[in-house]
């Protein structure tokens, strides 16, 4: 159980960091939100990939769900920045 949580945090950090590297410009976003959005992007990307019928029949590292997770994380980070940019700060 604790290993799964730690793995999700590490994968979320990796996916979120790669998504931020792919995105153009500077993102004013913290490390915790990067981990959260990366983990959610990874989960949604894997789920979407398997919904479209992907099966890793050769075994090994599943690159397609990883890449789709990065794309979903990019979209989540862009959406987060767009929503947060609309708030009025005093």
N, CA, C and O of each residue as an XYZ file, in Angstrom:
360
protein
N       0.826     -1.201      0.000
C       0.000      0.000      0.000
C       0.860      1.250      0.000
O       0.669      2.130     -0.839
N       1.809      1.343      0.932
C       2.656      2.528      1.007
C       3.570      2.610     -0.211
O       3.899      3.704     -0.669
N       3.982      1.450     -0.737
C       4.800      1.427     -1.947
C       4.049      1.966     -3.145
O       4.636      2.640     -3.992
N       2.758      1.680     -3.230
C       1.932      2.189     -4.317
C       1.810      3.702     -4.243
O       1.876      4.384     -5.266
N       1.636      4.223     -3.058
C       1.521      5.675     -2.881
C       2.830      6.358     -3.245
O       2.830      7.378     -3.935
N       3.943      5.802     -2.785
C       5.249      6.379     -3.108
C       5.509      6.304     -4.612
O       6.042      7.247     -5.197
N       5.141      5.201     -5.229
C       5.305      5.057     -6.679
C       4.465      6.079     -7.433
O       4.931      6.660     -8.413
N       3.234      6.306     -6.987
C       2.367      7.292     -7.638
C       2.949      8.703     -7.516
O       2.861      9.494     -8.455
N       3.533      9.012     -6.378
C       4.145     10.331     -6.190
C       5.362     10.491     -7.103
O       5.539     11.540     -7.724
N       6.194      9.461     -7.185
C       7.395      9.535     -8.029
C       7.026      9.627     -9.501
O       7.591     10.439    -10.234
N       6.078      8.800     -9.940
C       5.635      8.852    -11.338
C       4.958     10.188    -11.626
O       5.150     10.757    -12.701
N       4.173     10.694    -10.685
C       3.541     12.003    -10.856
C       4.564     13.107    -11.003
O       4.391     14.015    -11.816
N       5.636     13.036    -10.219
C       6.700     14.028    -10.321
C       7.379     13.960    -11.685
O       7.630     14.991    -12.309
N       7.674     12.759    -12.142
C       8.342     12.588    -13.433
C       7.442     13.063    -14.576
O       7.880     13.823    -15.439
N       6.184     12.613    -14.581
C       5.241     13.005    -15.637
C       5.013     14.518    -15.606
O       5.036     15.171    -16.650
N       4.792     15.075    -14.415
C       4.563     16.515    -14.291
C       5.764     17.324    -14.737
O       5.609     18.336    -15.420
N       6.969     16.889    -14.360
C       8.182     17.608    -14.763
C       8.379     17.548    -16.275
O       8.728     18.552    -16.895
N       8.159     16.378    -16.871
C       8.286     16.268    -18.320
C       7.226     17.090    -19.039
O       7.498     17.682    -20.084
N       6.023     17.129    -18.486
C       4.958     17.941    -19.092
C       5.326     19.419    -19.050
O       5.087     20.145    -20.014
N       5.905     19.868    -17.941
C       6.320     21.271    -17.843
C       7.476     21.580    -18.776
O       7.573     22.698    -19.280
N       8.360     20.612    -19.019
C       9.452     20.815    -19.965
C       8.950     20.933    -21.399
O       9.500     21.692    -22.196
N       7.911     20.184    -21.718
C       7.349     20.198    -23.070
C       6.594     21.500    -23.335
O       6.586     21.999    -24.460
N       5.967     22.042    -22.307
C       5.161     23.253    -22.472
C       6.048     24.461    -22.752
O       7.090     24.625    -22.118
N       5.640     25.312    -23.705
C       6.427     26.522    -23.961
C       6.191     27.568    -22.877
O       5.132     27.598    -22.251
N       7.172     28.412    -22.665
C       7.029     29.504    -21.706
C       7.298     29.056    -20.279
O       7.618     27.898    -20.013
N       7.157     30.015    -19.370
C       7.397     29.761    -17.950
C       6.065     29.483    -17.276
O       5.093     30.210    -17.480
N       6.024     28.435    -16.477
C       4.828     28.107    -15.718
C       5.091     28.448    -14.252
O       6.043     27.955    -13.647
N       4.250     29.281    -13.707
C       4.363     29.650    -12.300
C       3.499     28.684    -11.494
O       2.357     28.982    -11.144
N       4.083     27.509    -11.210
C       3.343     26.442    -10.547
C       4.297     25.746     -9.579
O       5.468     25.543     -9.899
N       3.813     25.389     -8.423
C       4.638     24.766     -7.402
C       4.877     23.285     -7.640
O       4.243     22.664     -8.493
N       5.794     22.736     -6.876
C       6.165     21.327     -7.024
C       5.031     20.399     -6.594
O       4.839     19.344     -7.198
N       4.281     20.774     -5.567
C       3.172     19.923     -5.109
C       2.098     19.838     -6.189
O       1.583     18.754     -6.465
N       1.756     20.970     -6.801
C       0.740     20.956     -7.866
C       1.271     20.228     -9.094
O       0.500     19.588     -9.809
N       2.572     20.315     -9.349
C       3.176     19.566    -10.448
C       3.021     18.068    -10.220
O       2.683     17.328    -11.143
N       3.268     17.621     -8.991
C       3.122     16.197     -8.663
C       1.668     15.763     -8.792
O       1.381     14.708     -9.359
N       0.752     16.568     -8.269
C      -0.672     16.213     -8.308
C      -1.164     16.126     -9.749
O      -1.784     15.135    -10.136
N      -0.889     17.167    -10.548
C      -1.352     17.163    -11.933
C      -0.640     16.097    -12.761
O      -1.234     15.529    -13.678
N       0.622     15.820    -12.450
C       1.335     14.749    -13.145
C       0.757     13.384    -12.824
O       0.611     12.547    -13.714
N       0.425     13.148    -11.552
C      -0.167     11.864    -11.159
C      -1.549     11.687    -11.784
O      -1.876     10.607    -12.276
N      -2.358     12.747    -11.764
C      -3.686     12.673    -12.384
C      -3.554     12.469    -13.887
O      -4.298     11.687    -14.478
N      -2.606     13.173    -14.509
C      -2.370     12.993    -15.942
C      -1.930     11.579    -16.274
O      -2.353     11.012    -17.281
N      -1.090     11.014    -15.436
C      -0.637      9.645    -15.644
C      -1.788      8.650    -15.531
O      -1.925      7.747    -16.356
N      -2.608      8.827    -14.505
C      -3.754      7.925    -14.324
C      -4.754      8.052    -15.471
O      -5.210      7.046    -16.015
N      -5.094      9.292    -15.839
C      -6.046      9.493    -16.937
C      -5.469      9.021    -18.266
O      -6.185      8.440    -19.082
N      -4.188      9.266    -18.487
C      -3.545      8.819    -19.723
C      -3.538      7.309    -19.852
O      -3.819      6.771    -20.923
N      -3.217      6.622    -18.763
C      -3.232      5.162    -18.793
C      -4.644      4.632    -19.009
O      -4.857      3.705    -19.791
N      -5.601      5.226    -18.312
C      -6.986      4.787    -18.461
C      -7.467      4.990    -19.894
O      -8.081      4.092    -20.470
N      -7.197      6.165    -20.482
C      -7.609      6.440    -21.864
C      -6.950      5.474    -22.844
O      -7.592      4.974    -23.767
N      -5.677      5.223    -22.633
C      -4.951      4.321    -23.530
C      -5.569      2.933    -23.527
O      -5.759      2.336    -24.586
N      -5.883      2.418    -22.351
C      -6.472      1.085    -22.271
C      -7.918      1.070    -22.751
O      -8.392      0.037    -23.222
N      -8.631      2.192    -22.643
C      -9.992      2.267    -23.167
C     -10.007      2.172    -24.692
O     -10.969      1.680    -25.281
N      -8.930      2.649    -25.325
C      -8.825      2.562    -26.781
C      -8.234      1.242    -27.255
O      -7.944      1.083    -28.441
N      -8.053      0.295    -26.339
C      -7.667     -1.053    -26.720
C      -6.181     -1.350    -26.704
O      -5.761     -2.346    -27.293
N      -5.373     -0.537    -26.060
C      -3.927     -0.802    -26.001
C      -3.651     -1.984    -25.084
O      -4.179     -2.068    -23.975
N      -2.813     -2.897    -25.567
C      -2.360     -4.032    -24.761
C      -0.868     -4.199    -24.995
O      -0.417     -4.253    -26.139
N      -0.115     -4.279    -23.934
C       1.330     -4.455    -24.027
C       1.627     -5.949    -24.099
O       1.986     -6.566    -23.096
N       1.476     -6.524    -25.285
C       1.615     -7.969    -25.432
C       3.070     -8.433    -25.376
O       3.330     -9.609    -25.119
N       4.016     -7.532    -25.611
C       5.429     -7.915    -25.587
C       6.047     -7.803    -24.206
O       7.181     -8.236    -23.999
N       5.329     -7.236    -23.270
C       5.880     -7.035    -21.938
C       6.819     -5.838    -21.927
O       6.919     -5.115    -22.918
N       7.489     -5.633    -20.840
C       8.431     -4.519    -20.756
C       7.755     -3.221    -20.373
O       6.638     -3.210    -19.854
N       8.449     -2.127    -20.636
C       7.975     -0.796    -20.261
C       6.900     -0.329    -21.225
O       7.068     -0.435    -22.440
N       5.811      0.180    -20.704
C       4.686      0.615    -21.521
C       4.877      2.082    -21.887
O       4.533      2.969    -21.105
N       5.423      2.338    -23.070
C       5.768      3.690    -23.492
C       4.540      4.491    -23.921
O       4.481      5.696    -23.677
N       3.567      3.850    -24.550
C       2.395      4.573    -25.056
C       1.598      5.202    -23.916
O       1.287      6.390    -24.007
N       1.246      4.481    -22.847
C       0.540      5.137    -21.748
C       1.373      6.244    -21.091
O       0.816      7.227    -20.604
N       2.689      6.092    -21.075
C       3.568      7.116    -20.506
C       3.494      8.405    -21.319
O       3.374      9.492    -20.754
N       3.566      8.285    -22.649
C       3.503      9.462    -23.518
C       2.125     10.105    -23.452
O       2.016     11.330    -23.395
N       1.081      9.301    -23.458
C      -0.278      9.847    -23.346
C      -0.455     10.529    -21.988
O      -1.141     11.547    -21.902
N       0.143      9.992    -20.937
C       0.101     10.620    -19.621
C       0.754     11.991    -19.628
O       0.256     12.917    -18.988
N       1.858     12.131    -20.340
C       2.522     13.432    -20.456
C       1.622     14.419    -21.188
O       1.498     15.570    -20.769
N       0.997     13.985    -22.271
C       0.101     14.863    -23.031
C      -1.084     15.308    -22.174
O      -1.460     16.480    -22.187
N      -1.665     14.376    -21.437
C      -2.791     14.723    -20.562
C      -2.337     15.668    -19.458
O      -3.063     16.598    -19.105
N      -1.144     15.444    -18.909
C      -0.618     16.332    -17.876
C      -0.374     17.735    -18.423
O      -0.607     18.720    -17.722
N       0.092     17.838    -19.666
C       0.268     19.154    -20.298
C      -1.072     19.879    -20.373
O      -1.167     21.067    -20.062
N      -2.104     19.151    -20.788
C      -3.440     19.748    -20.871
C      -3.952     20.158    -19.495
O      -4.569     21.214    -19.356
N      -3.703     19.337    -18.479
C      -4.137     19.667    -17.126
C      -3.394     20.890    -16.581
O      -4.002     21.752    -15.947
N      -2.097     20.968    -16.824
C      -1.317     22.112    -16.360
C      -1.763     23.378    -17.084
O      -1.891     24.434    -16.463
N      -1.997     23.283    -18.385
C      -2.478     24.449    -19.140
C      -3.845     24.895    -18.626
O      -4.094     26.092    -18.482
N      -4.723     23.945    -18.353
C      -6.033     24.288    -17.803
C      -5.927     24.909    -16.423
O      -6.635     25.867    -16.112
N      -5.047     24.366    -15.597
C      -4.844     24.914    -14.256
C      -4.315     26.343    -14.325
O      -4.780     27.221    -13.598
N      -3.344     26.569    -15.200
C      -2.787     27.916    -15.336
C      -3.817     28.898    -15.890
O      -3.846     30.062    -15.489
N      -4.663     28.431    -16.811
C      -5.700     29.300    -17.367
C      -6.735     29.666    -16.300
O      -7.161     30.817    -16.214
N      -7.134     28.691    -15.495
C      -8.110     28.974    -14.436
C      -7.524     29.855    -13.345
O      -8.185     30.769    -12.852
N      -6.291     29.579    -12.974
C      -5.661     30.362    -11.924
C      -5.323     31.772    -12.398
O      -5.286     32.702    -11.592
N      -5.079     31.938    -13.673
C      -4.765     33.265    -14.215
C      -5.950     34.206    -14.209
O      -5.780     35.423    -14.276
N      -7.144     33.656    -14.131
C      -8.358     34.485    -14.154
C      -8.749     35.011    -12.795
O      -9.648     35.846    -12.693
N      -8.099     34.545    -11.752
C      -8.454     35.020    -10.422
C      -7.883     36.409    -10.194
O      -6.830     36.751    -10.731
N      -8.577     37.201     -9.401
C      -8.137     38.551     -9.099
C      -7.377     38.508     -7.776
O      -7.882     38.025     -6.762
N      -6.159     39.023     -7.813
C      -5.345     39.064     -6.590
C      -5.295     40.479     -6.060
O      -5.186     41.440     -6.822
N      -5.374     40.597     -4.742
C      -5.347     41.923     -4.142
C      -3.951     42.312     -3.743
O      -3.741     43.405     -3.219
